[in-house]
Amino acid sequence: MRPFDYQRATDAAGAVAAVAARPDARFLGGGTNLVDHLKLGLIEPGLLVDVTGLPLDGISERPDGGVTIGALARNSDTAAHPLLRERYPAVARALLAGASGQLRNAATTAGNLLQRTRCGYFQDVGTACNKRDPGSGCSAIGGLDRDMAILGASSRCVATHPSDMAVALAALDAVVHTHGPSGRRSIPVTDLHRLPGDEPQRDTVLEHGELITSVELPPLPFATASRYRKVRDRASYAFALVSVAAALDVAGGTVREVRVALGGVAHKPWRAYRLEEALRGRPADAERFAAAADAELSAAQPLPGNGFKVPLARNVIVRLLLDLTP
Ligand SMILES: Cc1cc2nc3c(=O)[nH]c(=O)nc-3n(C[C@H](O)[C@H](O)[C@H](O)COP(=O)(O)OP(=O)(O)OC[C@H]3O[C@@H](n4cnc5c(N)ncnc54)[C@H](O)[C@@H]3O)c2cc1C
């Protein structure tokens, strides 16, 4: 491992300036993803700026009834917080579906959103990977592709995004607030992560040195019954093959509003806009739910080894929406 400098940030502006000044600098949150990457030789930063001492770990109610989650709130604290459990249970459940208790105690909101793909080729420096080494090729295409994307992939990269929480946040219209070298900005979670296109090395739209300071969940009354369901190879300690976050508002047997996002299927949390459009104003029944899921998944382009994800996603969507139907 290459030696690196370590700094403990005392204020957000200083942290941003320190990372922005050096192309080889990185923010350090709980370290549960970044330190693994150091050990695997995926990255060799010259400077780590530890941001965990910044006062960005609060979780609070907003005047509009929404909730703000600090970028440094630990995943365990967020999952256990009454505001999340009561108003946005899909977020709490998504967090509890991820990693382990010890990891959640260390992992932060921002680090969770910015964790990198678990694609085995990305994590193996002995293989070609356009995300790790742009231009080297994608070993997953024509290789072991069972866990890879079925939606929005490119000929350069078929990796999936691993965060469970990001899927729930994408479904519930969450917004990320940042402090960067060019100032402050707010980015909907649905726009934070990128599809791979020709630049799979870029996971997000963030610029170098841009610090996530908080995540805001807007008020959404029917999110109190939101849910998250994750299908994986083991009951715990495994990433999603397919996951679904959903919230449903039904009145008189008709869908008034709906929010759905999918995980494990794309390079970013996949907000199911087509599905939502197909359901608004329609009867809330299994037939419509299946038709809406098909509308979303008609864009799927599975690889030879992961065609099973299409019916799996369809079935999980229908089951979850039926469970949410009064
Ligand atoms: C064995 C294992 C199983 C796991 N299973 C799951 C799972 O099932 N589901 C799941 O969702 N996750 C899972 N994880 C991943 C885990 O959730 C992440 O490692 C964790 O959330 C990352 O948070 P962190 O604070 O430790 O990030 P770090 O490792 O500190 O950082 C991750 C990235 O975020 C950047 N960063 C950190 N903070 C900021 C900030 N404030 N602003 C800008 N950039 C920042 C860092 O520079 C780095 O690039 C698992 C991890 C392990 C090791």
The ligand as an SDF file (V2000), in Angstrom:
LIG
                    3D

 53 58  0  0  0  0  0  0  0  0999 V2000
  -18.8880   -7.0550    3.9820 C   0  0  0  0  0  0  0  0  0  0  0  0
  -19.6930   -5.8690    3.5370 C   0  0  0  0  0  0  0  0  0  0  0  0
  -21.0330   -6.0320    3.2150 C   0  0  0  0  0  0  0  0  0  0  0  0
  -21.7830   -4.9180    2.7990 C   0  0  0  0  0  0  0  0  0  0  0  0
  -23.1020   -5.1020    2.4580 N   0  0  0  0  0  0  0  0  0  0  0  0
  -23.8250   -4.0420    2.0230 C   0  0  0  0  0  0  0  0  0  0  0  0
  -25.1680   -4.1860    1.6010 C   0  0  0  0  0  0  0  0  0  0  0  0
  -25.7380   -5.2850    1.6130 O   0  0  0  0  0  0  0  0  0  0  0  0
  -25.8500   -3.0710    1.1930 N   0  0  0  0  0  0  0  0  0  0  0  0
  -25.2620   -1.8350    1.1660 C   0  0  0  0  0  0  0  0  0  0  0  0
  -25.9220   -0.8610    0.7790 O   0  0  0  0  0  0  0  0  0  0  0  0
  -23.9780   -1.6840    1.5340 N   0  0  0  0  0  0  0  0  0  0  0  0
  -23.2580   -2.7400    1.9510 C   0  0  0  0  0  0  0  0  0  0  0  0
  -21.9420   -2.5730    2.2970 N   0  0  0  0  0  0  0  0  0  0  0  0
  -21.3060   -1.2880    2.0240 C   0  0  0  0  0  0  0  0  0  0  0  0
  -21.3790   -0.3360    3.1700 C   0  0  0  0  0  0  0  0  0  0  0  0
  -22.7130    0.0800    3.3350 O   0  0  0  0  0  0  0  0  0  0  0  0
  -20.4890    0.8320    2.7460 C   0  0  0  0  0  0  0  0  0  0  0  0
  -19.1390    0.3850    2.8150 O   0  0  0  0  0  0  0  0  0  0  0  0
  -20.6820    2.0400    3.6330 C   0  0  0  0  0  0  0  0  0  0  0  0
  -22.0010    2.5010    3.5890 O   0  0  0  0  0  0  0  0  0  0  0  0
  -19.7380    3.1600    3.1850 C   0  0  0  0  0  0  0  0  0  0  0  0
  -19.8220    4.2200    4.1100 O   0  0  0  0  0  0  0  0  0  0  0  0
  -18.4840    4.8100    4.7750 P   0  0  0  0  0  0  0  0  0  0  0  0
  -18.8960    5.9750    5.5950 O   0  0  0  0  0  0  0  0  0  0  0  0
  -17.7190    3.7420    5.4660 O   0  0  0  0  0  0  0  0  0  0  0  0
  -17.7370    5.2760    3.4570 O   0  0  0  0  0  0  0  0  0  0  0  0
  -16.1830    5.4090    3.1600 P   0  0  0  0  0  0  0  0  0  0  0  0
  -15.6080    4.0610    2.9000 O   0  0  0  0  0  0  0  0  0  0  0  0
  -15.5080    6.2630    4.1790 O   0  0  0  0  0  0  0  0  0  0  0  0
  -16.2530    6.2550    1.8040 O   0  0  0  0  0  0  0  0  0  0  0  0
  -16.8690    5.7700    0.6300 C   0  0  0  0  0  0  0  0  0  0  0  0
  -16.6880    6.8390   -0.4520 C   0  0  0  0  0  0  0  0  0  0  0  0
  -17.4300    8.0100   -0.1040 O   0  0  0  0  0  0  0  0  0  0  0  0
  -16.5600    9.1570   -0.0980 C   0  0  0  0  0  0  0  0  0  0  0  0
  -17.0720   10.0280    0.9660 N   0  0  0  0  0  0  0  0  0  0  0  0
  -17.2490    9.7140    2.2750 C   0  0  0  0  0  0  0  0  0  0  0  0
  -17.8710   10.7210    2.9110 N   0  0  0  0  0  0  0  0  0  0  0  0
  -18.0700   11.7070    2.0030 C   0  0  0  0  0  0  0  0  0  0  0  0
  -18.7020   12.9950    2.0340 C   0  0  0  0  0  0  0  0  0  0  0  0
  -19.2570   13.4830    3.1420 N   0  0  0  0  0  0  0  0  0  0  0  0
  -18.7650   13.7070    0.8940 N   0  0  0  0  0  0  0  0  0  0  0  0
  -18.2310   13.2340   -0.2630 C   0  0  0  0  0  0  0  0  0  0  0  0
  -17.6150   12.0270   -0.3470 N   0  0  0  0  0  0  0  0  0  0  0  0
  -17.5580   11.2700    0.7640 C   0  0  0  0  0  0  0  0  0  0  0  0
  -15.1760    8.6000    0.1460 C   0  0  0  0  0  0  0  0  0  0  0  0
  -14.1650    9.4520   -0.3840 O   0  0  0  0  0  0  0  0  0  0  0  0
  -15.2480    7.2900   -0.6320 C   0  0  0  0  0  0  0  0  0  0  0  0
  -15.0420    7.5310   -1.9990 O   0  0  0  0  0  0  0  0  0  0  0  0
  -21.1840   -3.6500    2.7400 C   0  0  0  0  0  0  0  0  0  0  0  0
  -19.8370   -3.4870    3.0790 C   0  0  0  0  0  0  0  0  0  0  0  0
  -19.0870   -4.5720    3.4730 C   0  0  0  0  0  0  0  0  0  0  0  0
  -17.6380   -4.3640    3.8260 C   0  0  0  0  0  0  0  0  0  0  0  0
  1  2  1  0
  2  3  1  0
  2 52  2  0
  3  4  2  0
  4  5  1  0
  4 50  1  0
  5  6  2  0
  6  7  1  0
  6 13  1  0
  7  8  2  0
  7  9  1  0
  9 10  1  0
 10 11  2  0
 10 12  1  0
 12 13  2  0
 13 14  1  0
 14 15  1  0
 14 50  1  0
 15 16  1  0
 16 17  1  0
 16 18  1  0
 18 19  1  0
 18 20  1  0
 20 21  1  0
 20 22  1  0
 22 23  1  0
 23 24  1  0
 24 25  2  0
 24 26  1  0
 24 27  1  0
 27 28  1  0
 28 29  2  0
 28 30  1  0
 28 31  1  0
 31 32  1  0
 32 33  1  0
 33 34  1  0
 33 48  1  0
 34 35  1  0
 35 36  1  0
 35 46  1  0
 36 37  1  0
 36 45  1  0
 37 38  2  0
 38 39  1  0
 39 40  1  0
 39 45  2  0
 40 41  1  0
 40 42  2  0
 42 43  1  0
 43 44  2  0
 44 45  1  0
 46 47  1  0
 46 48  1  0
 48 49  1  0
 50 51  2  0
 51 52  1  0
 52 53  1  0
M  END
$$$$
